[in-house]
Structures are given as structure tokens and as C-alpha cells.
Amino acid sequence: MNIKEINVKSIIVKSNLPDGDFVINPYTGCSHGCIYCYARFMKRFSGHLEPWGEFVDVKINAPDLIPEDTGKYKNRSVTIGSVTDPYLPLESKYKLTRRILEKLIPLQPHLDIITKSDLVLRDIDLLKQFDDCIIGVSASFLDEEIKNKLEPNTISTKKRIEALKKLHEAGIETALFISPIFPEISDWQKLIDLTKGFTIEYWFENLNLYPSIRNNIYKFLQNFNPDLINKYKEIYSGKSDYWEIMERNIKKYCDKNKLDCRIYFHHKAMVSKDMKTG
């Protein structure tokens, strides 16, 4: 893993997320190694030659770029972690996300954090100081063997669910981000059943077979269950109503259980408009 400390010119960037105003990404790159990662396009802005997943740039001056006193962000949504995980293992050393949170508290944005890590529990003391805050923990796979093949350097789904519960017990609003949903593999209904006692909201995103990841996915399917390859080709042919049916089923199940949900199917711009800053 190539770790490089860098200085950037800005850290709060206008967002093109469906429900977001601004994004903050304390790191460029990621060490999780998820084979489906849509953020690998960031490599072309980084100057790195290594494969995506084998480098992380640490934006060491990021906390200093948060303004000290402005009403610009009050009650506006700020998402931390749109194209990286703000709680990578490196965060234990650098504490960039923690220092950013400290600087954001006086600004009181609507804060969203997206992570696959239970390191977020370290910052409960800071998160409780935001009037409007929700932590989205991402998980898609209950089978740990599958999880380890698709997300090799991440903590177990069990630990992520435990983190959701501890956040809830601390009085912090939580969301389970079931993303990406792999057809015939991700058991979204069971994930809901396991967490609905301590999760106020569910977010869903389907697997997008971008050209940059398509071969990775088909290689995984070939080893996991070759019969699924034709199924996936059918689903992604543009002629299938697979996702429309699933969206209806998700809404029906969430309504039945009186659960709030957001569904981000077929959204092609899940990243900020201008990621060249810095």
C-alpha cells in the first residue's frame, strides 16, 4: 500500500449526490479493495500508477481548510465519505476525520457520514454535538466468505451491525446503506430484519456494472456461480425490469415495517461534480 501525505487547496466540495449539498473526502484512494468500487475513476486525478485500492493520499491539511465561522453550511447537508471511507484504518493514526468533525461542530451542517468501519464509534463524543446527524453504515453481504471476496480488507458485517446498534444506543441516528445490491446474492430483506430495531432509515443502491469493474464482477461470478453470468447479462441488457420489481418490493417491505427508505437505483452520478480540487 502506497501512503502519501499531500496538501490540498480545498476540502468542502459541491456535491452531485441525490440528497447532498456538499461532500468532504479526507483521503483520496481506499485500502478496502472492494472489487465493485465505482470511485476508481478518481485514480486519473491522483497521478498514481498503482491499481485502485493500492494507494491512499492523506490530505493532511484538510482540517485547516474548514472555515471557522460562516453560516454557509448551517442546515445544509455535508456528506463525509462519498468517494473514500473516512474511517479507513489510516484514520486511527491521522485522525483527519475526527479533526474535521471538531471544526464542523460550530458550523452545524446536516451531517451524513458513510462508512464500512466501526472506527466511527471512536467519535461518538463529537457526533453527539451535532443537532442533525446520521451515520450510514454500508453492508451488503451476510455471508462472510462472499464479503471477503468482494470487500477483502473490510471488517465483518457482524461488526458493522454491532456498530449501528452502539451508535443507536448512544442516541445517534443511524442508517443502513445496503450498497451495492448484487442480484441473487445480497439479502437485503434479512439485513433489514437484523437491524430494524436500531436503524431509523435504509438506503439502497444497485450494483452498477461500469466498464471499469465489469470484468472484476464476471470473474467473481465465474468462480462463485457461473450460472449467474447470463442472469447478470440479462439484467443489465437494458431490457429487464429486474430493478423496477426490486424497488417495488423494497418499498412494500419497508412500508409494511414502517421504515423510511431512500432508493438510489439507476443513478449514474453518485460522486461530486468537481473532484479535481486539490
C-alpha positions in Angstrom: 0.0 0.0 0.0 1.4 3.4 -1.1 0.6 6.0 1.5 1.4 9.6 0.6 0.8 12.8 2.6 -0.5 15.7 0.5 -1.7 19.2 0.8 -4.9 20.3 -1.0 -6.4 23.6 -1.9 -10.0 22.8 -0.8 -11.8 20.1 1.1 -15.6 21.1 1.1 -16.8 20.4 -2.5 -20.2 21.0 -4.1 -22.0 17.7 -4.4 -23.9 15.9 -7.2 -25.2 13.3 -4.8 -29.0 12.9 -5.0 -29.6 14.2 -1.5 -26.5 16.3 -0.9 -25.2 19.8 -1.0 -21.5 19.3 -0.2 -19.0 16.5 0.3 -15.8 16.0 2.2 -13.3 13.3 1.4 -10.4 13.3 3.9 -8.5 10.8 1.8 -8.0 10.0 -1.9 -7.9 6.3 -2.6 -9.0 3.5 -0.4 -7.5 0.4 1.2 -10.7 -1.7 1.3 -10.0 -3.3 -2.0 -13.7 -3.7 -3.0 -13.8 -5.1 -6.5 -17.0 -3.2 -7.4 -15.8 0.2 -6.3 -17.3 3.0 -8.5 -14.8 5.5 -7.2 -11.8 4.1 -9.0 -12.3 6.8 -11.6 -10.6 9.0 -9.0 -7.3 7.4 -10.0 -7.0 9.5 -13.1 -6.9 12.7 -11.0 -4.4 11.4 -8.5 -1.3 10.9 -10.6 -0.9 7.4 -9.2 0.1 4.5 -11.4 -0.8 1.8 -8.9 -4.1 -0.1 -9.3 -7.0 1.4 -7.4 -7.1 0.0 -3.9 -3.3 0.1 -3.6 -2.7 3.7 -2.7 -4.1 6.3 -0.3 -3.3 10.0 -0.3 -3.7 11.6 3.1 -4.9 15.2 2.9 -3.0 16.3 5.9 -4.1 19.9 5.8 -7.8 19.1 5.3 -9.0 20.2 8.8 -7.3 23.6 8.4 -9.5 24.2 5.3 -12.8 24.1 7.3 -13.9 27.7 7.8 -14.1 28.8 11.4 -17.2 31.0 11.3 -19.7 31.0 8.5 -23.4 30.5 8.1 -22.9 29.0 4.6 -23.2 25.4 5.8 -25.8 25.7 8.6 -28.6 23.3 7.9 -27.1 22.4 4.5 -26.1 18.7 4.0 -22.5 17.8 4.2 -21.6 14.2 3.4 -18.3 12.8 4.6 -17.1 9.9 2.5 -18.6 10.0 -1.0 -15.5 8.6 -2.8 -13.5 7.2 0.1 -14.1 5.8 3.6 -13.5 8.5 6.2 -12.7 5.7 8.7 -10.0 3.8 6.8 -7.5 2.1 9.2 -5.2 5.0 8.5 -7.7 7.3 10.3 -6.5 5.7 13.6 -3.2 7.4 13.0 -4.0 10.6 11.2 -7.4 11.5 12.9 -8.3 13.7 9.9 -12.0 12.8 10.1 -12.0 13.5 13.8 -10.3 16.9 13.4 -12.7 17.8 10.6 -15.7 16.9 12.8 -14.3 19.2 15.5 -14.1 22.1 13.0 -17.6 21.3 11.7 -19.4 21.4 15.1 -19.7 25.2 15.2 -21.0 25.3 11.6 -23.8 22.8 12.4 -24.5 21.3 9.0 -26.8 18.4 8.4 -24.1 15.8 8.7 -24.1 12.5 6.8 -21.3 10.0 7.2 -20.9 6.9 5.1 -18.5 4.2 6.2 -17.9 0.4 6.4 -15.9 0.7 9.6 -16.7 0.6 13.3 -13.9 3.1 13.9 -16.7 5.7 13.7 -17.6 4.6 17.3 -14.4 6.5 18.4 -16.1 9.8 17.5 -19.4 9.4 19.3 -18.5 12.2 21.7 -18.2 14.6 18.7 -21.2 13.2 16.7 -23.5 13.9 19.7 -22.7 17.6 19.4 -24.4 17.9 16.0 -28.1 18.8 16.0 -28.7 16.9 12.8 -26.5 13.9 12.1 -27.0 10.5 10.6 -24.4 7.8 10.2 -24.8 5.5 7.3 -23.0 2.1 7.7 -22.6 0.3 4.4 -23.2 -3.5 4.3 -24.5 -5.8 1.5 -23.4 -9.4 2.4 -24.2 -11.6 5.3 -22.1 -14.5 4.0 -18.6 -13.6 5.2 -16.9 -15.7 2.6 -18.7 -13.7 -0.1 -17.9 -10.5 1.7 -14.2 -11.4 1.9 -14.0 -12.0 -1.8 -15.8 -8.7 -2.8 -14.5 -6.5 0.1 -11.3 -8.2 1.1 -9.9 -5.6 3.5 -13.1 -4.6 5.4 -14.4 -5.6 8.8 -17.2 -8.2 9.1 -20.8 -7.4 8.5 -21.5 -8.5 12.1 -19.1 -5.8 13.4 -20.8 -3.2 11.2 -24.2 -4.2 12.6 -22.8 -4.0 16.1 -21.6 -0.5 15.4 -25.0 0.5 14.2 -26.5 -0.7 17.4 -23.9 1.1 19.6 -24.5 4.3 17.7 -28.2 4.0 18.2 -27.7 3.3 21.9 -25.6 6.5 22.1 -28.6 8.5 20.7 -27.2 9.0 17.2 -29.4 8.4 14.2 -28.4 5.5 12.0 -29.0 4.3 8.5 -28.0 1.0 6.9 -26.7 1.6 3.4 -27.3 -1.6 1.5 -25.0 -1.0 -1.3 -24.3 -2.3 -3.8 -27.1 -4.8 -4.1 -25.8 -7.8 -6.1 -28.6 -9.6 -7.9 -29.4 -13.0 -6.4 -26.6 -12.5 -3.8 -27.4 -9.6 -1.5 -30.1 -10.5 1.1 -31.5 -7.0 1.7 -34.6 -8.3 3.5 -32.6 -10.2 6.0 -30.3 -7.2 6.6 -33.4 -5.2 7.4 -34.7 -7.8 9.8 -31.4 -7.9 11.6 -31.2 -4.2 12.1 -34.7 -2.6 12.2 -34.7 -2.4 16.0 -31.9 0.2 15.9 -31.9 1.7 12.4 -34.1 4.6 11.5 -33.6 4.7 7.8 -32.5 2.4 5.0 -30.6 3.4 1.8 -30.4 1.2 -1.2 -28.2 1.3 -4.3 -28.0 -1.2 -7.0 -24.8 -2.6 -8.5 -23.7 -0.6 -11.4 -21.7 -2.6 -14.0 -19.4 0.2 -15.1 -16.9 -0.8 -17.8 -14.1 -0.3 -15.3 -15.4 -3.0 -12.9 -17.4 -5.3 -15.3 -14.5 -7.8 -15.7 -14.0 -8.0 -12.0 -17.6 -8.8 -11.4 -17.8 -11.5 -14.1 -14.6 -13.1 -12.8 -16.1 -13.3 -9.3 -19.3 -14.8 -10.7 -17.4 -17.3 -12.7 -15.8 -18.6 -9.5 -18.8 -18.2 -7.3 -21.7 -19.4 -9.5 -21.2 -19.4 -13.3 -24.9 -19.7 -13.9 -25.3 -16.1 -12.7 -23.3 -14.6 -15.5 -26.1 -15.0 -18.0 -28.6 -13.7 -15.4 -26.5 -10.6 -14.9 -26.1 -10.0 -18.6 -29.9 -10.2 -18.9 -30.5 -7.8 -16.0 -28.0 -5.3 -17.5 -29.1 -5.7 -21.1 -31.4 -2.6 -20.8 -34.5 -4.8 -21.4 -35.0 -6.2 -18.0 -37.4 -4.9 -15.3 -35.4 -6.6 -12.5 -34.6 -3.4 -10.7 -38.1 -1.9 -11.1 -39.6 -5.0 -9.5 -37.0 -5.0 -6.7 -37.7 -1.3 -6.0 -41.4 -2.0 -5.6 -40.6 -5.0 -3.3 -38.3 -2.9 -1.2 -40.8 -0.1 -0.8 -43.6 -2.6 0.0 -41.4 -4.3 2.7 -40.3 -1.0 4.2 -43.9 0.3 4.3 -45.0 -2.9 5.9 -42.4 -2.5 8.6 -43.0 1.3 8.9 -39.4 2.0 7.9 -38.1 5.0 6.0 -36.1 4.3 2.9 -34.2 6.0 0.1 -33.6 4.1 -3.1 -30.8 5.2 -5.5 -31.3 2.8 -8.4 -30.0 3.8 -11.8 -28.4 6.9 -10.5 -25.3 7.5 -12.6 -23.7 10.5 -10.8 -23.1 9.3 -7.3 -20.0 11.5 -7.0 -19.3 15.2 -6.8 -19.2 17.3 -10.0 -15.7 18.6 -9.5 -13.2 16.2 -7.9 -10.1 17.8 -9.3 -9.8 20.3 -6.4 -6.5 19.9 -4.6 
